């Protein structure tokens, strides 16, 4: 988030943190208390008072971080490229009914089965007791039922912005498995993630870049390489917020976007970073995949062979030198119209920079 001349990067704290909003961390979050403490320390003094952590949140222990790194090492050449922050192991241990939840630290938790599991993998759980004590002190007074809070806000006529951190192609069930995250990234997961009725979630707004990026390993049909990729990466500042590693970049992929839109029932989208394309010599768009001698625009059918898929690229127009000072330029409007026609959605928001002032509502 960019406010004024300052850039803020958060992993757990919602974006409303800097605007004095109520901060809700839902039950589906894998929460690292150490990271939460670090982020709260960066915020105004009243931020902790405004924060509510669902007592059902899965906790990430320091040993989970070690396990994450160990699993990546075991994968060898097939490593997924995780951030090694312990997120995957914490979700896996939750499924094994071994992981502590936020509320467990306040009501007592038997760490012996978890410690035995760690030892079986040659990991040392000796620091768990001290970690649990520190985490318990941080979470004291912060935990509760975020689903009930959302319902309360809705009853009072208020609004809630739900936000996640991953794109749909990283969804555990519907993404490019195994190169996915450890939970669900679709808007339809929100009610379950918060413990609210489906009707309270409202309609999703799809957020997309005007080109494509990916962090870590996995299939990427529209990926570009060489000098052109370096230029796009630099112009878009495409480096991971967590690790700082360069993101892989490619042209806008309408095939995967259609798939994502169909999964979430998205009717309106926000298109970001249009200013980046105005500094590129040309704009290419992937409209189909070439696979086994034929073309397809069905992502689901191509998913099993994405590594072999070649992009069918169109170069509809150039945004080179386009200026956004007077609003959305004609070149930008043509690209937006192209996206709307091909995806069957309305573009509601366009951004051409990080600052709030560089957001255009259509």
C-alpha positions as CSV (number, residue, x, y, z in Angstrom):
1,X,0.0,0.0,0.0
2,X,1.3,3.4,-0.9
3,X,0.1,6.4,1.1
4,X,1.8,9.7,0.2
5,X,5.5,9.0,-0.3
6,X,5.5,5.9,2.0
7,X,5.1,2.3,0.9
8,X,3.7,-0.2,3.4
9,X,4.0,-4.0,3.1
10,X,1.8,-6.3,5.2
11,X,1.2,-10.0,5.2
12,X,-1.4,-10.4,7.9
13,X,-2.8,-7.0,8.7
14,X,-5.7,-5.9,6.4
15,X,-5.3,-2.9,4.2
16,X,-7.7,-0.8,6.3
17,X,-5.0,-0.7,9.0
18,X,-3.7,2.7,7.9
19,X,-7.2,4.2,7.8
20,X,-8.4,3.6,11.3
21,X,-10.7,0.7,10.3
22,X,-11.7,-2.4,12.4
23,X,-9.2,-5.1,11.5
24,X,-10.5,-8.7,11.2
25,X,-8.3,-11.7,10.7
26,X,-10.5,-14.6,9.7
27,X,-10.5,-18.2,10.8
28,X,-9.0,-19.5,7.6
29,X,-5.8,-17.5,8.0
30,X,-2.5,-19.3,9.0
31,X,-1.3,-16.8,11.5
32,X,2.3,-16.3,12.6
33,X,2.2,-14.4,15.9
34,X,5.7,-13.1,15.4
35,X,4.8,-11.5,12.1
36,X,1.5,-10.1,13.6
37,X,3.5,-8.5,16.4
38,X,6.0,-7.0,14.0
39,X,3.2,-5.5,11.8
40,X,1.2,-4.2,14.7
41,X,4.3,-2.4,15.9
42,X,4.5,-0.5,12.6
43,X,0.9,0.9,13.0
44,X,-0.6,3.6,15.2
45,X,-1.0,2.9,18.9
46,X,-4.7,2.1,18.6
47,X,-4.2,-0.6,15.9
48,X,-4.1,-3.4,18.5
49,X,-7.3,-2.2,20.0
50,X,-8.9,-2.3,16.5
51,X,-7.7,-5.8,15.8
52,X,-9.8,-9.0,16.2
53,X,-8.2,-12.4,15.5
54,X,-10.5,-15.3,15.1
55,X,-9.9,-17.8,17.8
56,X,-10.0,-20.6,15.2
57,X,-7.0,-19.3,13.2
58,X,-4.3,-21.9,12.6
59,X,-1.0,-20.8,14.2
60,X,2.4,-21.0,12.4
61,X,5.1,-22.1,14.8
62,X,8.9,-21.5,14.3
63,X,9.3,-25.2,13.7
64,X,6.8,-25.0,10.8
65,X,9.2,-22.6,9.1
66,X,12.0,-25.2,9.5
67,X,9.7,-27.9,8.2
68,X,8.8,-25.8,5.2
69,X,12.5,-25.4,4.2
70,X,13.1,-29.1,4.8
71,X,10.2,-30.1,2.5
72,X,11.5,-27.8,-0.3
73,X,15.0,-29.4,0.1
74,X,13.5,-32.9,-0.1
75,X,11.7,-31.9,-3.4
76,X,15.1,-31.1,-5.0
77,X,14.7,-30.2,-8.6
78,X,10.9,-30.3,-8.2
79,X,10.8,-27.6,-5.5
80,X,7.7,-25.4,-5.6
81,X,9.4,-22.2,-4.8
82,X,7.5,-21.5,-1.5
83,X,8.3,-18.5,0.7
84,X,9.4,-20.9,3.4
85,X,7.4,-19.0,6.0
86,X,5.8,-22.2,7.4
87,X,2.4,-21.6,5.9
88,X,2.0,-24.9,4.1
89,X,3.1,-27.1,7.0
90,X,0.8,-25.2,9.4
91,X,-2.2,-26.0,7.1
92,X,-1.1,-29.6,6.8
93,X,-0.8,-30.0,10.5
94,X,-4.2,-28.5,10.9
95,X,-5.6,-31.2,8.7
96,X,-3.7,-33.7,10.8
97,X,-5.4,-32.2,13.9
98,X,-2.0,-31.4,15.5
99,X,-1.7,-27.6,15.0
100,X,-2.6,-25.1,17.7
101,X,-5.2,-22.5,17.0
102,X,-5.2,-18.9,18.3
103,X,-7.8,-19.6,21.0
104,X,-6.0,-22.8,22.1
105,X,-3.1,-20.8,23.6
106,X,-5.5,-19.0,25.9
107,X,-7.4,-22.1,27.1
108,X,-4.5,-24.6,27.2
109,X,-3.1,-26.7,24.5
110,X,-1.3,-30.1,24.7
111,X,1.8,-29.7,22.6
112,X,3.0,-33.2,23.2
113,X,1.6,-34.8,20.1
114,X,2.9,-32.0,17.9
115,X,6.3,-32.1,19.5
116,X,6.4,-35.9,18.9
117,X,5.6,-35.3,15.3
118,X,8.4,-32.8,14.9
119,X,10.9,-35.1,16.6
120,X,9.9,-37.9,14.2
121,X,11.0,-35.6,11.4
122,X,14.3,-34.8,13.2
123,X,13.1,-31.3,14.1
124,X,13.7,-29.8,17.6
125,X,10.6,-28.6,19.3
126,X,12.5,-27.3,22.4
127,X,11.5,-23.7,21.9
128,X,7.7,-24.3,21.6
129,X,6.9,-23.6,25.2
130,X,8.6,-20.1,25.1
131,X,7.1,-19.3,21.8
132,X,3.6,-20.3,23.0
133,X,4.0,-18.1,26.1
134,X,4.9,-15.1,24.0
135,X,2.2,-15.8,21.4
136,X,-0.4,-16.2,24.2
137,X,0.5,-12.8,25.7
138,X,0.2,-11.1,22.2
139,X,-3.2,-12.7,21.5
140,X,-4.7,-12.1,24.9
141,X,-7.6,-9.7,24.4
142,X,-7.4,-10.0,20.6
143,X,-9.2,-13.2,19.9
144,X,-12.9,-13.7,19.2
145,X,-15.4,-14.6,16.6
146,X,-14.8,-12.6,13.4
147,X,-17.8,-14.2,11.6
148,X,-20.1,-12.8,14.3
149,X,-18.5,-9.4,14.0
150,X,-19.0,-9.4,10.2
151,X,-22.7,-10.2,10.8
152,X,-23.0,-7.5,13.4
153,X,-21.5,-4.9,11.0
154,X,-23.9,-6.0,8.2
155,X,-26.9,-5.8,10.5
156,X,-25.9,-2.2,11.4
157,X,-25.8,-1.3,7.7
158,X,-22.0,-1.2,7.5
159,X,-19.7,-2.7,4.9
160,X,-16.8,-5.1,5.0
161,X,-14.0,-5.5,2.5
162,X,-12.8,-9.1,2.3
163,X,-9.3,-9.5,1.0
164,X,-6.9,-12.5,0.3
165,X,-3.4,-12.8,-0.9
166,X,-3.4,-15.2,-3.8
167,X,-4.7,-15.5,-7.3
168,X,-7.2,-18.2,-8.3
169,X,-4.6,-20.2,-10.2
170,X,-2.9,-20.8,-6.9
171,X,-6.1,-22.3,-5.3
172,X,-5.4,-25.7,-3.8
173,X,-8.3,-27.4,-5.6
174,X,-8.7,-25.4,-8.8
175,X,-5.2,-24.1,-9.5
176,X,-2.2,-25.4,-11.3
177,X,-1.5,-28.2,-8.8
178,X,1.0,-28.9,-7.3
179,X,2.3,-25.4,-7.9
180,X,-0.4,-23.9,-5.7
181,X,-0.8,-22.5,-2.2
182,X,-2.0,-24.5,0.7
183,X,-5.6,-23.3,0.9
184,X,-8.3,-21.8,-1.2
185,X,-8.1,-18.6,-3.2
186,X,-11.6,-18.3,-4.7
187,X,-14.2,-15.7,-3.6
188,X,-16.6,-18.5,-3.0
189,X,-14.4,-19.6,-0.1
190,X,-15.0,-16.4,1.9
191,X,-18.2,-17.5,3.7
192,X,-16.5,-20.7,4.9
193,X,-13.3,-18.8,5.8
194,X,-15.1,-16.4,8.0
195,X,-18.0,-18.6,9.2
196,X,-20.7,-16.4,7.7
197,X,-23.8,-17.1,5.4
198,X,-22.9,-17.0,1.7
199,X,-25.2,-14.0,1.2
200,X,-23.1,-11.8,3.4
201,X,-20.0,-12.1,1.1
202,X,-21.5,-9.9,-1.7
203,X,-20.3,-9.8,-5.3
204,X,-16.6,-10.2,-6.0
205,X,-14.6,-7.6,-7.8
206,X,-11.9,-9.3,-9.9
207,X,-8.4,-7.7,-9.7
208,X,-6.1,-8.3,-12.6
209,X,-2.8,-6.8,-13.9
210,X,-2.7,-5.8,-17.6
211,X,0.0,-8.4,-17.9
212,X,0.7,-11.7,-16.1
213,X,3.1,-12.6,-13.3
214,X,4.0,-15.6,-11.3
215,X,6.2,-16.3,-8.3
216,X,7.9,-19.6,-8.0
217,X,7.7,-22.7,-10.2
218,X,4.8,-23.9,-12.3
219,X,3.4,-23.7,-15.8
220,X,3.2,-20.2,-17.4
221,X,2.2,-20.4,-21.1
222,X,2.4,-16.6,-21.8
223,X,5.8,-16.1,-20.0
224,X,8.4,-14.0,-21.8
225,X,12.1,-14.2,-21.5
226,X,15.2,-12.2,-22.2
227,X,15.6,-8.5,-22.4
228,X,11.9,-7.9,-22.9
229,X,11.1,-9.7,-19.6
230,X,13.7,-7.8,-17.7
231,X,12.2,-4.5,-19.0
232,X,8.7,-5.5,-18.0
233,X,9.8,-6.7,-14.6
234,X,11.7,-3.5,-13.9
235,X,9.0,-1.2,-15.1
236,X,6.4,-3.0,-13.0
237,X,8.7,-3.5,-10.0
238,X,7.8,-7.2,-10.1
239,X,9.7,-8.5,-7.1
240,X,8.1,-10.5,-4.3
241,X,7.0,-8.5,-1.3
242,X,8.0,-11.4,1.0
243,X,11.3,-12.6,-0.5
244,X,12.3,-9.8,-2.9
245,X,12.9,-12.4,-5.6
246,X,12.1,-11.5,-9.2
247,X,8.7,-12.5,-10.3
248,X,8.3,-14.3,-13.6
249,X,6.4,-12.1,-16.1
250,X,4.4,-12.6,-19.3
251,X,1.8,-11.1,-21.5
252,X,-1.9,-10.8,-20.5
253,X,-3.4,-14.3,-20.6
254,X,-7.1,-14.2,-21.5
255,X,-7.4,-18.0,-21.4
256,X,-6.5,-18.3,-17.7
257,X,-8.5,-15.1,-16.9
258,X,-11.6,-16.6,-18.4
259,X,-11.2,-19.6,-16.2
260,X,-10.7,-17.5,-13.1
261,X,-13.7,-15.4,-13.9
262,X,-15.9,-18.5,-14.4
263,X,-14.9,-19.9,-11.1
264,X,-15.7,-16.8,-9.1
265,X,-18.7,-15.6,-11.2
266,X,-17.0,-12.2,-11.6
267,X,-18.9,-9.6,-13.5
268,X,-16.7,-6.6,-12.9
269,X,-12.9,-6.3,-12.7
270,X,-10.2,-3.8,-11.8
271,X,-7.3,-3.6,-14.3
272,X,-4.0,-2.4,-12.7
273,X,-0.6,-1.2,-13.8
274,X,-1.7,0.2,-17.2
275,X,1.1,2.7,-17.0
276,X,3.6,-0.1,-17.3
277,X,2.4,-1.0,-20.7
278,X,2.7,2.6,-21.8
279,X,6.5,2.2,-21.5
280,X,6.7,-1.0,-23.5
281,X,7.2,-0.9,-27.3
282,X,4.2,-3.2,-28.0
283,X,1.4,-4.9,-26.2
284,X,0.7,-8.6,-26.7
285,X,-2.3,-10.6,-25.5
286,X,-2.5,-14.4,-25.3
287,X,-6.0,-15.3,-26.7
288,X,-5.5,-19.1,-27.0
289,X,-3.1,-21.9,-26.5
290,X,-1.5,-24.0,-29.2
291,X,-1.4,-27.6,-27.9
292,X,-0.8,-30.9,-29.8
293,X,-1.2,-29.2,-33.2
294,X,-4.5,-27.5,-32.4
295,X,-5.7,-24.3,-30.6
296,X,-7.8,-24.1,-27.5
297,X,-9.1,-21.3,-25.3
298,X,-10.4,-23.8,-22.7
299,X,-8.0,-23.6,-19.7
300,X,-9.6,-26.5,-17.9
301,X,-8.9,-28.8,-20.9
302,X,-5.4,-27.6,-21.3
303,X,-4.5,-27.7,-17.6
304,X,-3.0,-31.2,-17.7
305,X,-0.5,-30.2,-20.4
306,X,0.2,-26.5,-19.7
307,X,4.0,-27.1,-19.7
308,X,3.7,-27.9,-23.5
309,X,1.1,-25.2,-24.3
310,X,2.4,-22.3,-26.5
311,X,0.6,-18.9,-26.4
312,X,-1.3,-17.7,-29.4
313,X,-0.5,-14.0,-29.3
314,X,-2.2,-11.0,-30.8
315,X,-0.8,-7.5,-31.0
316,X,-3.9,-5.4,-31.1
317,X,-2.3,-2.0,-30.5
318,X,0.4,-0.1,-28.7
319,X,0.2,2.0,-25.6
320,X,3.7,3.4,-26.1
321,X,3.9,7.0,-24.8
322,X,0.3,7.1,-23.7
323,X,-0.4,9.8,-21.1
324,X,-2.8,9.4,-18.2
325,X,-2.6,13.1,-17.0
326,X,-6.1,13.8,-18.4
327,X,-7.6,10.5,-17.5
328,X,-7.7,7.3,-19.5
329,X,-6.2,7.9,-22.9
330,X,-7.7,6.6,-26.2
331,X,-5.1,3.8,-26.4
332,X,-6.1,2.7,-22.9
333,X,-9.8,2.8,-23.7
334,X,-9.2,0.5,-26.7
335,X,-7.4,-2.0,-24.6
336,X,-10.1,-1.9,-21.9
337,X,-12.8,-2.4,-24.6
338,X,-10.8,-5.4,-26.0
339,X,-10.6,-6.9,-22.5
340,X,-14.3,-6.4,-21.8
341,X,-15.3,-7.9,-25.2
342,X,-13.0,-11.0,-24.8
343,X,-13.8,-11.7,-21.2
344,X,-17.4,-10.7,-21.1
345,X,-17.0,-8.5,-18.0
346,X,-17.2,-4.8,-17.2
347,X,-14.0,-3.0,-16.4
348,X,-15.0,-0.9,-13.4
349,X,-11.6,0.4,-12.2
350,X,-8.3,1.2,-14.0
351,X,-5.1,2.1,-12.2
352,X,-1.9,3.6,-13.7
353,X,0.3,3.8,-10.6
354,X,0.5,2.9,-6.9
355,X,-1.0,6.2,-5.5
356,X,-4.7,6.4,-4.8
357,X,-4.8,9.5,-7.1
358,X,-3.9,7.2,-10.0
359,X,-7.0,5.2,-9.9
360,X,-9.8,5.8,-12.5
361,X,-13.4,4.6,-11.9
362,X,-15.2,4.0,-15.2
